[in-house]
Each structure stands twice: as structure tokens, then as C-alpha cells.
Amino acid sequence: MRARLVTAVFLMAVDVLLAPAQEPSALPEGAVRLLGSPCGSHPGRIVDIAFAQQGKLVVSLDDGGGLRIWEVPSLAPRSAVDLKTSGVFLSVNADGTLVAVGQGNGVFLFTIPDGKAAGRFYGPSPDLIAGAFSPSGKRFAALGQVRGLNVWDVSTRTFTVGYDKVFQSSPDSGLLWQGEDRIVAWNDDGMAGVYDAADLNRVLEFSMRTRNIDGCTLSPDGKKLAVATHRQGVRCWDLETGKECEALVPDTELVASGIAWSADGKRLAWTNDNDKLCTRLLADPETVLNTRVLSRGRAVFSPQGDWIATRDAASRLTLFAADTLKRSTAIDGHHGNVSGLQFDAAGEMLWSAAADGVVRSWDLATGASREVVHAGGSIIAFDRAEGGSRILTCTNEGKLAVWDGSTGERLRMGLEQFREPWSATSAQGAGKVFLLEFHGHGEIWDAGLSGPVCSFETPHENSPLHLALSDDGRLLAIGPGPEIDVIDTKTGGKRATVTVGPGQVWSVAVSPDLSLVACSEGNARTYMVELASGDAFRVREHDGFIASFVEFAPGNRLVLASERELLTLSLDTFEDLGPKRPLPGVTTSLAVSPDGRFVATGFSDGTIVTWNLPALPAPAGPAPDAAQIWSSLSGDARAACDAIAACASAGPDVVKALAAGLTDALPVPGTVGALVERFASTDESTREDAEKALREIGLVAEPALQAALKNAAIETRPRLQALLATLQLPPLHDPALVRRSRALRALERCGTDEAKAALRSLASNAPYVRERMDAEAAVKRLEGK
């Protein structure tokens, strides 16, 4: 998801929202089922962790200002505080009764375990990046990027001394108390300094002769500084002389961050570049344990050294036994943000993929799950082909693979690897995945991975794009900036570019009947693009709701999810169906069941919540007039959508009028015959000119092309078939064809027995292949309700 903005100005008194503790199994209001354990879950990315009350509690802070207090080792929640600005660091005092929370604009205090506000430290405190209580808890020191090192008296909350001439600090700098009298500060450029806590006079300053410092910790006696380096292991420095004294971890270990030294001096803990938590027994350097946590976050020992706390990639606090690295709580489900969701046709099973590289299946009746595939990398897109017997995955490394959905065995890898995959999407049931590289190169692959179905270049290099494939895999909608590009996935050709609004497009969805594209943009507006006409119109604009995900739902509904709220919109009235539902975390994926009963939301903490979808209200108002409906279908896209919605209460006369309007083909322009002859010419230039002209005429030329196909030469037949397939895709060039497309949608909206009969007849007898296909699909949707 998107980075949060740090608020620059804050009131002197902290403004917090206190939330009562909830059981991990508690469902959000309006939810049907919670899938996966939420133990230790945070709304945002965890930035700091500390133990309290002799290791009986653990406190965690996320970058969105979420402060949580948990019981050890169950991680049962004790209290929660939601601050109004981003969290930077936290520190717990010696007796474990007070936690100091650093934000970009100050340090605020809360009591443990109830999380009540207990004041703040006053004085110079801009741009704080690190802070800690002294061992006695009587003083507090903080390091800022601008104002250097500062110390406060905890009992009075007053500023006592400051020192601006500390080496230049960066967001990765830190400080540690060396006993009660000295403070050690460091930055990631490899500079370290020791300062007298009373007056902040510099006692010692030295260079660790390396950059990219990933964390520091003091030995229990306070005499040594252990330094985690990005590529040189863990090195140790004598704080009396400023000299390097030993290497605690060789540079063959890829230490990433979070170095910690246990209070008894027996163990070191860190996380590495392979997303593993590691421990080393210092008395026996060969004794190294590790476990996969998908994290490079800070590791922290409990006071007794029996537990290690860190965060995983799912924005979730995790606890491990220090001697075995066994997880304290069994977490069912994913260990990374959920990147994709798909229901089965019956709405009884749900498939999910996540940053932990796993595809799981869930029984929605019981909540039970199983691991289907382990892709070995963070999954950014997946699809179920052949009813789930084949799983297609794409990882953040650009690797495509197809898997046996029953055994989890990898059947095939893609022939190529994308250098920098930027975005990906899939078409449920179509067995296709679209990938877009950072440099604007796009490809469609099918489930066989024999090669790309098509590839093309977009002009939107290095831009954040949002993608949606139609359910049949034939159309791709790309949201670059304020526009929507509609792409033919067989040829890679652009069908249309539609300007939808002034803001950046945030989400895109194609309706199951290929008639509409929904999208939201950064100015809290939701737009609809009618594919037949290529027209866009605004359907929602209020209350700051920016949809990160948009999905069409059966029953003429649209589901929208922002980072923190879920909303259902009527496609008849474009009004909200009930109030927005607060979501329990940062939304990372959204899916709607094919039967329209459920919606599933995936979150950054690896959990999934299913919800009941609100139904459309019964049609109200008088039955529409048949002549008025037919006339409205030739108007602009918004007026046509209103007319189609009115058909929900239409009578038999409307059905007859709509069916009659679709019976006969439109007149074929007189030039088509000559163009068809030129299309079969042996001269390439002549053929190309004819093809261009026929494409401009569009679907009206289809009957003549179908007739020509019956007697076409062998070399001409493939070109004719390709042209016919292209003409069947929107947008349609003739206003009369646009009205016919809308009339088919109106018949489906009628939904009566007479409408079904008319659609069945059109599925066999409509003059255009596209209309026959649309009518047949409409009948299937109506019969499936």
C-alpha cells in the first residue's frame, strides 16, 4: 500500500482515540468470518517493540501511530491507542509502567497496561528519530535530525539539556544509555559518539569505518557496542578507546537489521537478508538458529532473555522462544499481506495469495484452510485455471509458474523472467495473467506458459498503473494518470483511451458483461466508462472516500474498498447501499463471489474477512414507457444507464420494443463490398488500406465479412477471422450499434420470463456474433440468480 503522510504540526496536548481491547477471534461489525489468526496484528507497519513489566507484556508501535499492548506469550491484546500522527519509536521505563512514544513532533507518554495518556515532554523536540529512558527511568534522551541530542526530567516532564553539535543524524540513527551517566549515539554513516548525560559534553567520537549501519546494541556491562553492518556481519567496538575489538558475527552472515544482545550476555539476535530471524550462542559461535519470519525488522530480547519479539511482513508482532526460535502462538493463514483473492463459482471456497509466497484455499463454512502452493517468492498475481486444478502465479521477482492445484507440484516455469515487474493482474477462469514491467513493457501469458499471448509497450514508463482484465481475458483496462487505456489482449492493440478525471486513477474493474469499466481516482471520485460508446461519467463524489480496490458484483452492484472502509454502490441509482463498514486493517485485496452473496477483503496483516453483500432495494416507481426507453438508449452514457436501471420494473411492452429493435441488422454501407474485395488483394498496401477502412466502419460490416469468409482463399481466411474478432470488441463506432448494446443490457435488467425468452432467441438469431454471445451470457447470468 501507499506511504502515510507525516503531519507537520501537532497541538501541545496529544489527541488520541482509546479503543477497548478485543479478543483475537472477534469479528468486525457486519463481517461473516475472519480467516487467519490476527494475533499481534497492527493497522500499519510495526516500527518499534519493547517489553514491559519484567517481560509479562510487550508494547508495539506502527508507523500510523497505532500503539498496542499485549500479554506474553499469548499475544492477547490488553489495550490499544490510536494516535493521530505517525509513530517513530517507543521506549518503556525500568518498572514497566510508562511508555514514551516518539512522533515527528514530540514525545508523548502513556501508562501501562491501560494505555491512558500521561502527558508529554516539553521543549525542543522537532524531527525526532530515536529516544530512550535511562536505566533508572528518571531521565529520557532523544535524538533529532535538526536539534541533536536532548534530555528531559521524567518526573517533571521538563527539558534539562540539549546539544546541537552531534554528528549529522539520519532516519536510521539511534541512541543507547551506557548506564545512568552516558549516552551513546550513532548514525548509519558509521559515526558513533559517547556523551556525558549531565551536560552532553562529548566524551568520545569515532568512526566505525563502514556505511549502512543496520542497528547497534550494547553489551550487558555497557563496555562494548555491537554494530550490525549490511555486508560485514556484526562487529564490536570498545567504548573506552573507540577501537574495534572483535567480530561477533562473520561477514558471511547477511545481517539486515535489528541486532540485539540478551541481558545475560549469552545470545545475539538479528534478522538477515533472507528474511530470517537468527540467534547465535556467543559461548558456542557454531550454534546458530534461524526461522523464516519474512522480516527485516528489529529483534528485541525480553528482560529474562527467554523471548524474542520482532515483526513479520504482515505488520504483525511475533514472539519466539529464544532457545528454540519456536513461535509462541500458532498463526493460521498467511504471514504476509494478502495480494489476491478468488472465490469458486459456488461461493463455498476462497483462494488467497500473499507476500509469503503461498496460495491457500479456505472452506468458507468452517474457516479451515490448506496450503495449495508455495511459490518461493512474494506473489503479486495469481489465477485458477481449469476450475482450480491448475494455479498460475507471478512473483515480485517476475517469475511465472504453473502448479498442480491438488499436489502443489510445480509443473512449469515461464520461459522468460521479467526484470522489474511493476504490476500484474489476472482473469478468473480465463487462465491468463497480465504483467507490466517498470519500464512500460507489458505481456499477457496463458496458463500453459508456452509463451506470451501478446506483448506491447505502454507510453507510461515509471508511472503507477492500475490494471484489470475482463473475466474472459479479452480486454485489459489500464489506468495511467487521469486516463483509462482499453487494450485488446490478443493483438496488444489499443481499443480506446478515455479521460475520466483530473486525478490519478487508483483502481480499475471491468464488468462481467464487458459493458462498463469502473475506476476511482485520487480526488475521491468514482467514474464509470461505457465501453460501447467510450464515454465516461462521474457516479460518486463525496466524503473523501478514495477506493483502492473496485469490483463489480452480481445484482447490479459495485463494491469499493478504501484503505480502511468498505462500501457497496447501486449501479441503478449510483447511491450507497447502507453505511460504509470500517475495516480492521489496511486493505490489500478485494474479491466478490460469483453468486453475489459475499465479498472478501485481504489485509496487510495476512488476515482475510468475508462480508455479506447488501442487496439492491426492490424497484420503485411506475413502469417505464417503451418508446421513452428506446429513445433514452440513444442518449449519453449516464442517461442510458438510468434508462437501463428503469427496466427493472418494465412490463412486456418494453421487452417487445427492445427485442424488435435488435431483430434486424443495420444497413451495410455501400463501400463495404469493394473493401472486402480489396482486403483479399495480393498487394500488401491495398490490403492494409482496406483493413483500416473496414475497422473504421466497424461491426456494421460484419455480415458482409462473414459472407466473404465462407468463400475466402486459404491465405485470406486467417486475416478475415482476425479482423472479425477485433470488430466484435468495443468501443463501437456507430451510434446505432451503441444503442443495440445498451438494449441487450436493458433486456437483462428486465429479468422477466419474457426478457429471458427474447434473449434466448437473440442468442440464436441476432445478426451480429457479438450480440449472440452477449445474449447467451445474459441468459446464463439470469438463470444463475
TAUR-V302756 format. One record per residue. OMEGA is omega in whole degrees, 0 to 359 (none if undefined). BURIAL is b if it has 24 or more other C-alpha atoms within 12 Angstrom, else e. Layout:
BEGIN
omega = (OMEGA;OMEGA)
burial = (BURIAL;BURIAL)
END
This chain:
BEGIN
omega = (187;180;178;178;179;180;187;184;183;179;181;179;183;180;185;172;179;181;179;178;179;174;181;183;183;179;171;181;179;182;178;183;173;182;183;182;177;182;178;185;177;176;182;181;181;181;180;184;174;174;180;177;177;176;179;178;173;183;181;184;177;186;175;180;177;178;183;177;189;173;178;6;188;187;171;184;176;178;182;176;178;180;183;179;188;175;181;180;173;176;180;180;191;182;174;181;186;176;175;181;178;173;184;186;178;179;183;187;178;179;177;12;188;177;180;179;183;177;180;174;183;179;185;181;177;171;181;181;180;178;182;170;170;181;179;183;183;180;179;179;178;181;179;179;184;189;174;187;181;181;178;169;187;185;181;182;186;177;182;183;178;181;185;190;171;177;184;182;178;180;180;178;179;176;180;175;175;189;182;193;183;179;177;177;182;172;186;171;176;177;178;179;176;186;175;186;183;184;180;171;181;178;185;172;181;177;178;172;175;175;179;173;184;178;179;175;179;171;182;179;176;184;185;176;177;188;175;179;186;184;183;176;178;181;187;183;178;184;173;185;185;181;174;185;179;174;183;177;183;183;173;176;182;180;182;183;168;179;180;179;182;185;178;177;186;189;166;175;178;171;186;184;178;177;178;170;185;171;177;174;189;177;179;187;179;182;180;176;174;177;183;178;183;184;167;182;183;174;183;175;169;183;180;178;184;180;171;177;174;177;174;185;180;181;186;175;178;178;178;172;188;185;182;188;174;181;184;181;177;181;178;176;189;176;177;183;184;187;181;179;174;172;168;186;184;182;181;180;177;174;181;175;188;180;176;177;186;166;181;171;184;171;186;178;185;185;180;181;174;176;182;185;169;190;178;178;181;184;178;175;175;179;175;177;177;176;179;178;174;178;178;182;171;181;180;174;179;182;175;178;173;189;171;184;180;185;185;180;176;183;183;172;175;183;182;177;180;184;184;181;185;183;180;176;182;177;185;178;180;179;180;175;175;178;177;179;179;184;172;179;181;178;170;177;175;186;179;181;178;180;180;174;174;176;181;179;175;179;188;181;176;177;177;183;178;196;171;173;173;184;179;177;186;182;176;175;180;180;177;179;182;185;171;171;177;188;171;187;176;184;186;181;179;178;182;169;185;175;185;182;184;185;177;177;182;182;184;174;177;181;182;180;178;181;187;167;176;177;173;179;194;177;177;176;173;182;172;176;175;187;183;182;186;181;177;175;184;181;181;177;173;171;173;182;178;184;174;181;179;177;173;178;175;182;174;179;177;180;181;177;170;178;188;183;180;185;174;185;174;175;173;185;185;175;180;175;182;182;173;179;177;181;187;181;179;184;179;178;183;176;178;180;182;179;176;181;189;167;179;176;176;188;183;179;177;180;180;176;175;184;169;178;176;182;173;174;179;179;180;177;181;178;182;176;185;181;180;179;182;179;182;181;178;181;179;188;182;178;179;178;177;179;179;178;180;181;178;178;184;176;183;182;177;179;180;182;179;180;180;180;183;187;188;177;177;179;180;179;184;182;187;182;181;179;178;178;180;179;180;183;176;179;185;181;179;180;183;178;180;180;179;180;179;178;179;176;174;190;178;182;187;181;179;179;178;178;179;182;183;183;184;175;184;183;181;186;181;179;178;180;179;179;179;180;180;181;182;180;174;0;180;188;185;178;178;176;177;179;178;177;178;180;176;177;180;177;178;180;175;172;182;177;178;180;178;180;179;179;177;178;179;178;179;193;180;186;183;182;180;180;178;179;181;180;178;179;179;178;180;179;180;180;179;181;none)
burial = (b;e;e;e;e;e;e;e;e;e;e;e;e;b;e;b;e;e;e;e;e;e;e;b;e;e;b;b;e;b;b;b;b;b;b;b;b;b;b;b;b;b;b;b;b;b;b;b;b;b;b;b;b;e;b;b;b;b;b;b;b;b;b;b;b;b;b;b;b;b;b;b;b;b;b;b;b;b;b;b;b;b;b;b;b;b;b;b;b;b;b;b;b;b;b;b;b;b;b;b;b;b;b;b;b;b;b;b;b;b;b;b;b;b;b;b;b;b;b;b;b;b;e;b;b;b;b;b;b;b;b;b;b;b;b;e;b;b;b;b;b;b;b;b;b;b;b;b;b;b;b;b;b;b;e;e;b;b;b;b;b;b;b;e;e;b;b;b;b;b;b;b;b;b;b;b;b;b;b;b;b;b;b;b;b;b;b;b;b;b;b;b;b;b;b;b;b;b;e;b;b;b;b;b;b;b;b;b;e;b;e;b;b;b;b;b;b;b;b;b;e;b;b;b;b;b;b;b;b;b;b;b;b;b;b;b;b;b;b;e;e;b;e;e;e;e;b;b;b;e;e;e;b;b;b;b;b;b;b;b;b;b;b;e;b;b;b;b;b;b;b;b;b;e;b;b;b;b;b;b;b;e;e;e;e;e;e;b;b;b;b;b;b;b;b;b;b;b;b;b;b;b;b;b;b;b;b;b;b;b;b;b;b;b;b;b;b;b;b;b;b;b;b;e;b;b;b;b;b;e;b;b;b;b;b;b;b;b;b;b;b;b;b;b;e;e;b;b;b;b;b;b;b;b;b;b;b;b;b;b;b;b;b;b;e;e;b;e;b;b;b;b;b;b;b;b;b;b;b;b;b;b;b;b;b;e;e;b;b;b;b;b;b;b;b;b;b;b;b;b;b;b;b;b;b;e;e;b;e;e;b;b;b;b;e;e;e;b;e;e;b;b;b;b;b;b;b;b;b;b;b;b;b;b;b;b;b;b;e;b;b;b;b;b;b;b;b;b;b;e;e;b;b;b;b;b;e;b;e;b;e;e;e;b;b;b;b;b;b;b;b;b;b;b;b;b;b;b;b;b;b;b;b;b;b;b;b;b;b;b;e;b;b;b;b;b;b;b;b;b;b;e;b;b;b;b;b;b;b;b;b;b;b;b;b;b;b;b;b;b;b;b;b;b;b;b;b;b;b;b;b;b;b;b;b;b;b;b;b;b;e;e;e;e;b;b;b;b;b;b;b;b;b;b;b;b;b;b;b;b;b;b;b;b;b;b;b;b;b;b;b;b;b;b;b;b;b;e;e;b;b;b;b;b;b;b;b;b;b;b;b;b;b;b;b;b;b;b;b;b;b;b;b;b;b;b;b;b;b;b;b;b;b;b;b;b;e;e;e;e;e;e;e;b;e;b;e;b;b;b;b;b;b;b;e;b;b;b;b;b;b;b;b;b;b;b;b;b;b;b;b;b;b;b;b;b;b;b;b;b;b;b;b;e;b;b;e;e;e;e;e;b;e;b;b;b;b;b;b;b;e;e;e;e;e;e;b;e;e;b;b;e;b;b;b;e;b;b;b;b;b;b;b;b;b;b;e;b;b;e;e;e;e;e;e;b;e;e;b;b;e;e;b;b;b;b;b;b;b;b;b;b;b;b;b;b;b;b;b;b;b;b;b;b;b;b;b;b;b;b;b;b;e;b;b;b;b;b;b;b;b;b;b;e;e;b;b;b;b;b;b;b;b;b;b;b;b;b;b;e;b;b;e;e;e)
END
